[in-house]
Amino acid sequence: LICTLIMSTSPRPHRILLGAHIDDFVIACANRPVLDAFRTRLLEAFEGTYEGPLAHYLGCEIARDTIAGTTTLSQKHYAKEILRSYGFWDIPPRNTPMKPNTRLSKDDCDPNPKPDF
């Protein structure tokens, strides 16, 4: 469940994104003081804990570079676990038939694909 909340603050409102899965919540807002105030009010109203900056959520590793303004999601741990559990961990990697850094668009797709593909 993902909710978008608009918090009325002066001089302009701020958008807060709230993601929920069972009893795990993720809260995001571009304005840190607004985020902190919302989290404080939420934890005053409901039982819960703040575990610090997000590093893992629902099996995904989350890496943030605040200087570059980027967030990277990875399921490396999950992929390793699957490869190990099915006996594929020690198999050498294979080359893919596509050149690295190739960019595809919908114009590259067959407008009439074969239905049995």
N, C-alpha and C positions, 0 to 999 in steps of 0.2 A: 504494500500500500504506500503510495507516495502522495503527500498532500502539499499544496502550495498555500502558504499563509501570507497575508499582507498585514504587517504590523504598522499601525498608525503611529508615526513618530514625527517630530518636527525637525526640519522643515518639510521633509518628504517621507512617504512610506517606504518601508524596506520589505523585500520579498524574502521569506524564509521557506526553505524546502525541508520537509520532514519525511523521512523514509522509515517505515516500520515493518518489522517481520517478527511476529510472535511477541517476544519481550525485548527485542533489540531495536534501538532507534538510532537514526543518523540525522543530525540537524546541520543544515548548511545555510550560510548567509554571507554576503559580500562585506557586510559591516560587522566587525568583530564585537564592538560594544553592544550592538543590538542582539547578536547571537548569544553573548554571555548573559544579558538580561533575560532573554527568552528562556534559556536553559535554567537559570536560577529560578524563575517563576514556575517553570514546568516541574522542577524537582521539589519545590515547596508545595505544589498541589498534589503530586503523585509520588509514591515511593519509587526510588531509583537511585542510581549512582552515576557519576561522571567518571569515565575511565580514561580521560585525556584525549589527545589528538588521535584521530582514527588511523589505525595501522592495518587492521583486518576487519572484514565484514562479510558475512555469508560465504566464507571460503575464498574471498578475494584479498590479495595483498594490495594495500594502497600506499603509494609513494607520492609525496607532494614536494614540489620544488617551488617554494614561495618566491624566490628571486625571479625564476623564469615564468612563474604563473602557470605551472603545469601540474596536472595530476595524472598518475599512471596507475591503471588497474592491471593486476596480473593474477593468473591462476597457476603459476609455476609449481607451487607445492602440490596442488590437486593433480596436475598433469604428471608430475613425477610419481605420485602415489598410484595413479591408474597404470602407468607404464610398468612400474615395479610389480603391481598385483597381477598383471596379465603376462609377465615374463618378457616384456619388450624393452626393459631398461638398458640392457647391454648390447642391443642391436645397433650397428653403426648407422648414422643418419644417411639418408638418400637425397640426392639433388632433386629439386623440383623442376618441372619443365618450363618455368617462367623466369625471365630475367629479374634479378633483384631490383627493387624500387619501381617496378612496373605499376602504373596507375590505370585502373580500369574505370569505365563509365558505362552507363546504360546503353550508350551507342555501340559498345563492343559486343553487346548481347545479340543473339540470334532472335529476330522478331517472330520467327515461327519455329520454336524448338520442337524436337521430336517428342511425342507424348510418352514414348517408352523409355526415355532417358532418365 
